Amino acid sequence: MLFSKDRSDEKDFTEKLNIDDELTKLFYYIHQSMEKKYFTPRRYLVLLESYRQVYLSKQHAIVKRQQHLKSGVSKLNDARKVVDDLKRNAEVKQKELAVKQHEADEALKQITKSMAVSIDHRVLLDKHCWIFYFSNRMQVHKKSKWNN
């Protein structure tokens, strides 16, 4: 394990990295490719520490992005559940509306029918009233003729 020394007393050094042998060899080859005056153990440690800082920074950014995406997916799933519930409720309400619409149509037919019957009765009553009126008028007229 790279950086196995416990640095918990230092800020930002509390995390440790596991680097496989292949990566360790690559670091060594990079270090060896430097000019001889820069080829020191201190420079090698600086290289490793720089890699560690970049790696942790990128890892932190990836984890943060991953959490952001997970929360987004969670919200989308919640929204999908809400939409499904609303859809089911809408279907139930649609069925209830169809029943109520049918009842309203039947009531309207009954009202129309009763109004038609009422109008027929009124017309008939009006005819009888006119007949009664005219018959009374005629009787009054006949009586006045007989009296004169």
C-alpha positions as CSV (number, residue, x, y, z in Angstrom):
1,M,0.0,0.0,0.0
2,L,1.3,3.4,-1.0
3,F,1.5,6.1,1.6
4,S,1.0,3.5,4.4
5,K,2.4,6.0,6.9
6,D,-0.3,7.3,9.1
7,R,-0.6,11.0,8.5
8,S,-3.9,11.6,10.4
9,D,-2.4,14.6,12.1
10,E,-2.0,16.4,8.8
11,K,-4.9,17.8,6.9
12,D,-5.8,16.2,3.6
13,F,-3.5,13.2,4.2
14,T,-6.0,11.0,6.0
15,E,-6.9,9.0,2.9
16,K,-4.6,6.2,1.7
17,L,-4.3,5.0,-1.9
18,N,-3.8,1.5,-3.1
19,I,-1.7,1.4,-6.2
20,D,-0.9,-1.9,-8.0
21,D,2.6,-2.9,-9.0
22,E,2.2,-1.9,-12.6
23,L,1.4,1.7,-11.6
24,T,4.3,1.7,-9.2
25,K,6.6,0.6,-12.0
26,L,5.2,3.4,-14.2
27,F,5.9,6.0,-11.6
28,Y,9.5,4.7,-11.3
29,Y,10.0,4.8,-15.0
30,I,8.7,8.4,-15.2
31,H,11.0,9.3,-12.4
32,Q,14.0,7.7,-14.1
33,S,13.3,9.5,-17.3
34,M,14.1,12.8,-15.6
35,E,17.4,14.5,-15.9
36,K,20.0,13.3,-13.4
37,K,20.0,16.6,-11.4
38,Y,16.3,16.1,-10.7
39,F,16.6,12.4,-10.1
40,T,16.3,12.5,-6.3
41,P,14.1,10.6,-3.8
42,R,12.5,13.8,-2.8
43,R,11.4,14.5,-6.3
44,Y,10.0,11.0,-6.6
45,L,7.9,11.5,-3.4
46,V,6.7,14.9,-4.8
47,L,5.6,13.0,-8.0
48,L,3.7,10.4,-6.0
49,E,2.1,13.1,-3.8
50,S,1.1,15.1,-6.8
51,Y,-0.5,12.0,-8.3
52,R,-2.2,11.3,-5.0
53,Q,-3.7,14.8,-4.8
54,V,-4.9,14.7,-8.4
55,Y,-6.3,11.2,-8.0
56,L,-8.2,12.2,-4.8
57,S,-9.5,15.4,-6.4
58,K,-10.8,13.5,-9.4
59,Q,-12.2,10.7,-7.2
60,H,-14.0,13.3,-5.1
61,A,-15.5,15.0,-8.2
62,I,-16.6,11.6,-9.6
63,V,-18.2,10.6,-6.3
64,K,-19.9,13.9,-6.0
65,R,-21.2,13.7,-9.6
66,Q,-22.3,10.1,-8.9
67,Q,-24.3,11.2,-5.8
68,H,-25.8,14.0,-7.8
69,L,-26.9,11.6,-10.6
70,K,-28.2,9.1,-8.0
71,S,-30.3,11.8,-6.4
72,G,-31.6,12.8,-9.8
73,V,-32.5,9.2,-10.7
74,S,-34.2,8.9,-7.3
75,K,-36.3,12.1,-8.0
76,L,-37.2,10.8,-11.4
77,N,-38.3,7.5,-9.9
78,D,-40.4,9.4,-7.4
79,A,-41.9,11.5,-10.1
80,R,-42.7,8.4,-12.1
81,K,-44.5,6.9,-9.1
82,V,-46.5,10.1,-8.7
83,V,-47.4,10.1,-12.4
84,D,-48.5,6.5,-12.1
85,D,-50.7,7.3,-9.1
86,L,-52.2,10.3,-10.8
87,K,-52.8,8.2,-14.0
88,R,-54.6,5.5,-11.9
89,N,-56.6,8.2,-10.1
90,A,-57.5,9.8,-13.5
91,E,-58.7,6.5,-14.8
92,V,-61.0,6.0,-11.8
93,K,-62.2,9.5,-12.0
94,Q,-62.9,9.0,-15.8
95,K,-65.0,6.0,-15.0
96,E,-66.9,7.9,-12.3
97,L,-67.4,10.7,-14.7
98,A,-68.8,8.4,-17.3
99,V,-71.3,7.0,-14.8
100,K,-72.3,10.5,-13.7
101,Q,-72.5,11.7,-17.3
102,H,-74.8,8.8,-18.0
103,E,-77.0,9.6,-15.0
104,A,-77.1,13.3,-16.1
105,D,-78.1,12.3,-19.6
106,E,-80.9,10.1,-18.2
107,A,-82.1,12.9,-15.9
108,L,-82.0,15.3,-18.9
109,K,-84.1,12.9,-20.9
110,Q,-86.6,12.6,-18.1
111,I,-86.7,16.4,-17.7
112,T,-87.2,16.9,-21.4
113,K,-89.9,14.3,-21.5
114,S,-91.7,15.7,-18.5
115,M,-91.5,19.2,-20.0
116,A,-92.9,18.0,-23.3
117,V,-95.8,16.4,-21.4
118,S,-96.2,19.6,-19.4
119,I,-96.3,21.6,-22.6
120,D,-98.8,19.2,-24.1
121,H,-101.0,19.6,-21.0
122,R,-100.6,23.3,-21.1
123,V,-101.6,23.5,-24.8
124,L,-104.5,21.3,-24.1
125,L,-105.5,23.4,-21.1
126,D,-105.1,26.5,-23.1
127,K,-107.4,25.0,-25.8
128,H,-110.0,24.1,-23.1
129,C,-109.7,27.6,-21.6
130,W,-110.3,29.2,-25.0
131,I,-113.1,26.8,-25.7
132,F,-114.6,27.6,-22.3
133,Y,-114.1,31.3,-22.9
134,F,-115.7,31.3,-26.3
135,S,-118.5,29.1,-25.2
136,N,-119.2,31.4,-22.3
137,R,-119.0,34.4,-24.6
138,M,-121.4,32.8,-26.9
139,Q,-123.8,32.0,-24.1
140,V,-123.5,35.6,-22.8
141,H,-124.0,36.8,-26.3
142,K,-127.1,34.6,-26.9
143,K,-128.6,35.7,-23.6
144,S,-128.1,39.3,-24.4
145,K,-129.7,38.7,-27.8
146,W,-132.7,37.0,-26.2
147,N,-133.0,39.7,-23.7
148,N,-133.1,42.4,-26.3
